[in-house]
Structures are given as structure tokens and as C-alpha cells.
Amino acid sequence: VQLLESGGGLEQPGGSLRLSCVASGFTFNSYAMTWVRQAPGKGLEWVSHIDGRGRDIQYADSVKGRFTISRDNSKNTLYLQMNSLRAEDTAVYFCAKGPPGSYLDIWGLGTAVSISS
Amino acid sequence: EIVVTQSPATLSVSPGETAILSCRASQSVRSSLAWYQHKPGQTPRLLIHGASTRATDIPARFSGSGSGTEFTLTISSLQSEDFAFYYCQQYGNWPLTFGGGTKVEIK
């Protein structure tokens, strides 16, 4: 079972990035997926959740209206479209799987996002 | 939003001793609480879910207890690989929330 994130990098405030998370080793469409982030020197922050069919979607207030979570079950891939980026979005972004609205039993290594002018 | 508070922020423990970490939720989450171990640069690892159920392949020296608003993670006979950051997470209500973490360091 593996999750591999990509798409991070350096972006200017107000810009956009799209993160991807490719899953392997399990039946992707049977599991909810989640994005969690960790800002430098800080703890973990839950960002967004999507159920196996992509119908139940939740966001943290800090990203609502700016970030969009989606998934392509035919490609075993989870996405996070991040728009109107702010300095406070600087973090390592992890994808994780688990039961819907529940704990996270497998995590990826993360992809680093840095927002700076 | 349910606020989750962990204490202490840092716990200094000698190898072989027992570490007791606390997690408090601002309102009841029943038993919907998980604990994770995280070492910098590594993948976070699920230790406990349902407040007291050990995840797959987690050693018996890790145990969780509590319900409602007060939870505890106990690590018995600390080994060198146990020195890390530990986070609790509630999943009783949206949005899901994490505690601020406890760093378990070598005394």
C-alpha cells in the first residue's frame, strides 16, 4: 500500500498549484481520501476530505472557497487544486486514506509547498 | 469546531521508562479519537483508533484509553525508536481536528 504525492513547489501569493497523490496496493475507489498539511515548525492540520465516490466533500474553513479536492478513480489519483494561495498555505501537504470521516491509516511522504514573493 | 489540546508539549523520558500523553477535546467525541506517531521526514504512522484499538503491527507497549473528552496514550518501556512527535485527532465531528502535538524526547 503506497501513496505518492507530487506537484509541490514555490509559488507567489495569489497563484495556483495542483497537488496529486497516486495510490497503489489497495482498491482506491473503496476508500475516502484526505489532505493534511504541516506548516514549518507546526503541528498537523486537516485540510480536506473526499469519499470513495467523490460525493461527500469537506473542507477546513482556512481553505474553503480557495481549494478544491477531487479524485479520478480510473487513475487511482487524488488531487488538490489550490488557488489564491497565501503565505500561510506554506506547508508540507500529505495525502492519507482511511474510512470516511475517520482516522487515517496510511499516509504519503508529503510534498512541500512554499508561497513567497 | 472541536478544539483538541495535547499536554505536555514536550515530555522528557529515559529509555525503558513509561510515557503518558494526554489529549483533551472541547466537547465529547465519544471514542472517535486516533493517535499518530510522526518523525520528521517520515510518513505519519497510525498507532491507535477508536481511542483504544491498536492499529495493525503496532507493538503492545502502545496503549490508548479514555472516552468523551479525556484521552491518554501510554507508551511503556520506551525504546529508542519511540522518540518522536505524537498527535491525537478527533473524528467525532466535522471538521476533523488534530491536537498540537507532544514531542517525546530522550532525557
Interface residues (C-beta under 8 A of the other chain):
Chain A: T34 V36 G43 L44 E45 W46 H49 Q58 Y59 A60 D61 F94 A96 G101 S102 Y103 L104 D105 I106 W107 G108 L109 G110
Chain B: E1 S32 A34 Y36 H38 Q42 T43 P44 R45 L46 H49 G50 A55 T56 F85 Y87 Q89 Y91 W94 P95 L96 T97 F98 G99 G100 G101
